[in-house]
Amino acid sequence: MAPELAVPRAAYVHIPFCAHHCGYCDFAVTAGQDHLVDLYLEALALDFKPDSQRSPLSTLFLGGGTPSHLNVRQLDRLFADLARWLPLDAGAEVSLEANPDSFDAEKARLLAQHGVTRISLGVQSFQPHLLRTLERRHDPSHVAPAVVATRDCGLDLSLDLIFGVPGQSLDQWAADLQQAIALGPDHVSTYGLTFEKGTRLWKQQQLGDVKALDEDLEYRMYLHAMETLEAAGFEQYEISSFARPGKRCRHNQVYWANDAFFGFGVGAAAFTGGTRTLNVRNTQEYIRRLLAGESPEFQSETLEPEASARETLALNLRRMEGACREQFRARTGFDLDALAGPALRRHADAGLLADDGKRVRLTRAGRCVADSLVADLL
């Protein structure tokens, strides 16, 4: 059975609630409506209920929004519902996204008791003025206590950082990396800032109130991140992801393999039975639909085999291991060279891809232009 038709062993759960909607964020977020949390959890429990028997999950990821924005009672209720409807394998990876200013020792203890294994902390920057540009609510002083709370409960720690922020210098980015490394995380994610259409940051750019960094400076920032984190003992295993040995995010590797996964909650995507679905992005509409016994889905797409194979190639190339010819054929039914041979050879000749005959992967230079390279392959 092809992996995309297999029963998913991974699930994503979206918690949209935030204290504030950051200007760069394009996710399904609900800010200033905490009175909806309990109704949302009621709807979410209905979303979890299976139509058929599910296999125990190997990975579970709770993202947002800000899952740590929920209070202890609400988190306890959420994980009780998860335990009832989404059984886990022994040794399953359970990740939860948190903001430094909404994560404390009490929440860490509760999450550890419920089987959470790793915390992904949205630090973004240690520079107060850059946090203001990003409209982040936390202060750099909030980070260390959140790290201590995580470690005291024996949880793995991942730190998220953003580069390419308007007004950011290479020296400031280097300082952010060093401060993150000094906290001793197991995993670091580095994301280049994007101006997503419709966000407040995008509108500010359109009006000329903020200016994107020069592409060459962003390029140097990304190269510096790769060099600095690798020198500190992290292995880069995906375009934006660096981990200590044995500490890769297993859940995100499901996405890059283009394997099946469940998605629950407002705005959540799922990939099951070869079909991608997307839930409504409005929290009140999501609640209304579930409580009325209606499906929360508003979009569905089943790709033709060739399009699905190209999508798999694009996702595989995000990984440092790239795309293995033998595995790609077994996974998709397509020969890699017959599908994209000329484009692969062109990018290899340009030094952007490395091809040893068995697998194709991005070079360091290729990682810096991955989006345009992948678009060419699609």
C-alpha positions in Angstrom: 0.0 0.0 0.0 1.4 3.4 -0.9 2.2 5.6 2.1 -0.3 8.3 1.1 -3.0 5.7 1.3 -1.9 4.2 4.6 -3.6 5.0 7.9 -2.0 8.1 9.3 0.3 7.7 12.3 0.6 11.5 12.9 -1.8 14.2 13.8 -1.8 18.0 14.0 -4.1 19.8 16.4 -4.6 23.6 16.0 -5.2 25.8 19.0 -6.0 29.3 17.5 -6.1 31.4 20.7 -3.5 34.2 21.3 -3.2 37.2 23.5 -2.4 39.2 20.4 -2.3 38.6 16.6 1.3 39.4 15.5 1.7 41.5 12.4 3.6 38.9 10.4 1.4 35.9 11.2 -0.8 34.4 8.5 -2.1 31.4 10.5 -5.7 30.9 11.7 -5.5 33.0 14.9 -8.2 34.2 17.4 -7.0 37.0 19.6 -9.0 38.6 22.4 -11.8 36.0 22.4 -10.9 33.8 25.3 -14.6 33.4 26.1 -14.7 31.0 23.2 -12.0 28.6 24.5 -14.3 26.2 26.3 -16.8 26.0 23.3 -13.8 25.5 21.0 -12.6 22.6 23.1 -16.1 21.1 23.0 -16.1 21.4 19.2 -12.6 20.0 18.9 -13.6 16.9 20.9 -16.3 16.3 18.3 -13.7 16.7 15.5 -11.5 14.1 17.2 -14.2 11.4 17.3 -13.2 8.8 14.7 -15.4 7.7 11.8 -13.4 4.4 11.8 -10.8 2.7 13.9 -7.5 4.6 14.1 -4.0 3.2 14.7 -2.1 4.6 17.6 -0.2 7.7 16.7 3.6 8.0 16.6 3.6 11.8 16.6 1.2 14.5 17.8 1.8 18.2 17.3 -0.2 21.0 19.0 0.3 24.3 17.2 -1.3 27.6 16.9 -2.1 30.2 17.7 -0.6 29.7 21.1 -1.5 26.4 22.8 0.2 27.6 26.0 -2.2 30.5 26.1 -4.8 28.1 27.5 -5.0 27.9 31.3 -4.2 24.8 33.3 -7.8 23.7 33.5 -8.3 24.1 29.8 -5.1 22.2 29.0 -6.1 19.4 31.3 -9.5 19.1 29.5 -7.8 19.2 26.1 -5.4 16.4 26.9 -8.1 14.3 28.5 -10.0 14.5 25.1 -6.8 13.7 23.2 -6.1 10.6 25.4 -9.7 9.4 24.7 -9.8 9.8 20.9 -6.2 9.9 19.7 -4.3 7.0 21.3 -0.5 7.1 21.2 2.2 4.6 20.6 4.6 3.8 23.5 7.4 6.3 22.9 5.3 8.7 20.8 6.6 12.2 20.3 4.2 14.9 21.5 5.1 18.5 20.8 3.4 21.7 21.9 4.1 25.2 20.8 4.5 27.8 23.5 5.2 31.5 23.9 7.7 32.6 26.6 5.3 34.8 28.4 2.5 32.2 28.7 4.5 29.1 29.7 5.4 28.4 33.3 6.3 25.6 35.7 2.7 24.7 36.5 1.8 24.2 32.8 5.1 22.3 32.2 4.3 19.9 35.0 0.8 19.3 33.7 1.9 18.8 30.2 4.6 16.3 31.2 2.0 14.4 33.2 -0.1 14.2 30.0 2.8 12.8 28.0 4.1 15.9 26.2 7.7 15.2 25.3 8.9 18.5 23.7 8.2 22.2 23.8 8.7 24.4 20.8 9.3 27.9 22.2 8.6 30.9 20.0 11.5 33.1 21.0 11.9 34.8 17.5 14.5 37.3 18.8 16.3 38.4 21.9 16.4 42.0 20.6 13.5 44.1 22.1 13.2 46.5 19.1 12.9 43.5 16.7 10.3 41.9 18.9 8.4 45.2 18.7 8.7 45.2 14.9 7.3 41.7 14.8 4.6 42.8 17.3 5.6 40.0 19.7 4.2 40.5 23.2 6.9 38.8 25.2 10.1 40.3 26.5 13.6 38.7 26.3 13.5 38.2 30.0 10.6 35.8 29.7 12.7 33.2 27.8 15.0 31.9 30.5 12.2 31.0 33.0 10.3 29.2 30.3 13.4 27.2 29.4 14.0 26.3 33.1 10.3 25.2 33.4 10.7 23.0 30.3 14.0 21.4 31.5 12.9 20.9 35.1 10.1 18.6 33.8 12.5 16.6 31.6 11.0 17.9 28.3 13.0 18.4 25.1 13.4 22.0 24.0 13.2 23.6 20.6 13.7 27.3 20.0 12.2 29.2 17.0 14.2 32.2 15.7 13.4 34.6 12.8 15.9 36.4 10.6 15.3 39.0 7.9 13.4 41.3 10.2 13.2 44.9 9.0 16.0 46.8 10.7 17.9 43.7 11.7 21.7 43.6 11.3 24.0 40.6 10.8 25.6 41.3 14.2 22.2 41.2 15.9 21.3 37.9 14.2 24.6 36.5 15.3 23.9 37.6 18.8 20.4 35.9 18.7 22.0 32.7 17.6 24.6 32.8 20.4 22.0 33.5 23.0 19.8 30.7 21.8 22.8 28.2 21.8 23.7 29.3 25.4 20.3 28.1 26.6 21.2 24.6 25.6 18.3 23.6 23.3 17.9 20.3 21.6 16.6 21.8 18.5 16.6 25.2 16.8 14.4 26.4 13.9 15.5 29.4 11.9 12.9 31.0 9.7 13.4 33.8 7.1 10.7 36.4 7.6 8.1 36.4 4.8 5.7 39.3 4.0 2.4 37.3 3.7 -0.2 39.1 1.7 -2.9 40.5 3.8 -1.0 40.6 7.1 -0.3 43.9 8.9 3.4 43.6 8.1 2.7 43.2 4.4 0.4 46.3 4.5 3.1 48.3 6.3 5.6 47.2 3.5 3.1 48.3 0.8 2.8 51.7 2.5 6.5 52.1 2.8 6.4 52.1 6.6 8.8 49.1 6.8 11.4 47.9 4.2 12.4 44.3 3.6 16.1 43.5 4.1 18.4 43.3 1.2 18.4 39.8 -0.3 22.2 39.5 0.0 22.0 40.3 3.7 19.3 37.6 4.2 21.5 35.2 2.3 24.4 36.0 4.6 22.2 35.6 7.7 21.1 32.1 6.6 24.7 31.1 5.8 25.8 32.3 9.2 23.0 30.3 10.9 24.1 27.1 9.1 27.8 27.7 10.0 27.1 28.8 13.6 24.7 26.0 14.6 26.8 23.3 12.9 29.9 24.5 14.8 27.8 24.3 18.0 27.1 20.6 17.4 23.7 20.8 15.7 23.0 18.9 12.5 20.9 20.6 9.8 18.4 18.0 8.7 15.9 20.3 6.8 16.1 23.8 5.3 15.0 25.6 8.5 15.7 22.9 11.1 18.8 22.0 13.2 18.9 19.4 15.9 21.3 17.7 18.4 21.9 14.1 17.4 18.7 12.0 18.0 16.6 15.2 18.6 15.0 15.8 15.2 11.3 16.6 15.2 9.8 13.3 14.1 6.4 14.9 13.4 7.7 17.5 10.9 9.6 14.7 9.1 6.2 13.2 8.2 5.4 16.4 6.2 8.7 16.4 4.3 8.3 12.7 3.4 4.8 13.6 2.2 3.3 10.9 4.3 -0.3 10.9 5.6 -1.4 12.8 8.7 -4.6 13.9 10.5 -5.5 17.5 11.0 -7.9 18.8 13.7 -9.1 22.3 14.6 -9.8 25.6 12.8 -7.7 26.1 9.7 -6.0 22.7 10.1 -4.9 20.7 7.0 -4.9 16.9 6.7 -3.6 14.4 4.2 -5.5 11.1 4.3 -6.3 8.6 1.6 -4.3 10.6 -1.0 -6.6 13.6 -0.4 -5.7 17.0 1.2 -8.4 18.8 3.1 -8.5 22.1 4.8 -10.8 23.2 7.6 -12.5 26.6 7.8 -10.3 29.4 9.2 -12.9 31.2 11.2 -13.1 30.0 14.8 -16.8 30.8 15.4 -17.8 29.1 12.1 -15.7 26.1 13.1 -17.5 25.8 16.4 -20.9 26.3 14.8 -20.3 23.6 12.3 -19.1 21.0 14.7 -21.8 21.7 17.3 -24.4 21.4 14.5 -23.0 18.0 13.4 -21.5 19.5 10.2 -18.1 18.9 8.7 -15.5 21.6 9.4 -13.9 21.0 6.0 -14.2 23.7 3.3 -11.6 22.6 0.7 -10.5 19.2 -0.6 -8.0 18.2 -3.3 -6.8 14.9 -4.7 -3.8 15.3 -6.9 -3.2 13.4 -10.1 -0.3 10.8 -9.7 2.2 13.0 -11.6 1.4 16.1 -9.6 1.5 14.1 -6.4 5.0 12.8 -7.4 6.3 16.3 -8.1 4.9 17.5 -4.7 6.7 14.6 -3.0 10.0 15.6 -4.8 9.6 19.2 -3.7 9.0 18.2 0.0 11.8 15.6 -0.1 14.3 18.2 -1.3 13.7 20.3 1.9 15.5 17.5 3.7 19.3 17.4 3.8 19.1 13.7 2.7 17.2 14.9 -0.4 15.3 12.4 -2.6 16.5 8.9 -3.0 15.8 7.5 -6.5 14.9 4.0 -5.3 12.7 5.2 -2.4 11.1 7.8 -4.7 10.1 5.2 -7.3 8.7 2.9 -4.5 6.8 5.9 -3.0 5.3 7.5 -6.1 5.6 4.9 -8.9 7.6 7.5 -11.0 11.2 7.4 -12.1 12.9 10.5 -10.8 14.9 11.2 -13.9 12.0 10.6 -16.2 9.9 13.0 -14.2 12.4 15.9 -13.7 15.7 14.9 -15.3 16.5 18.0 -17.3 15.7 20.4 -14.5 17.7 18.3 -12.0 20.7 18.2 -14.3 20.5 22.0 -14.9 20.5 22.8 -11.2 23.3 20.2 -10.6 25.4 21.9 -13.3 24.8 25.2 -11.5 26.1 23.8 -8.2 22.7 24.0 -6.5 22.1 20.2 -6.4 24.4 17.3 -5.6 23.7 14.1 -7.4 25.6 10.9 -6.6 23.5 8.7 -8.8 21.5 7.3 -5.8 20.0 10.5 -4.4 19.6 14.2 -5.3 20.0 16.8 -2.6 20.4 20.5 -2.2 23.9 21.9 -1.8 24.5 24.7 0.7 24.1 27.2 -2.1 21.0 25.4 -3.2 19.4 25.7 0.2 19.7 29.5 -0.1 17.5 29.5 -3.2 15.4 26.5 -2.4 12.0 28.2 -3.0 12.8 29.2 -6.6 14.5 25.9 -7.4 11.6 23.8 -6.1 9.2 26.1 -8.1 11.1 25.2 -11.2 10.8 21.5 -10.5 7.0 21.8 -10.0 
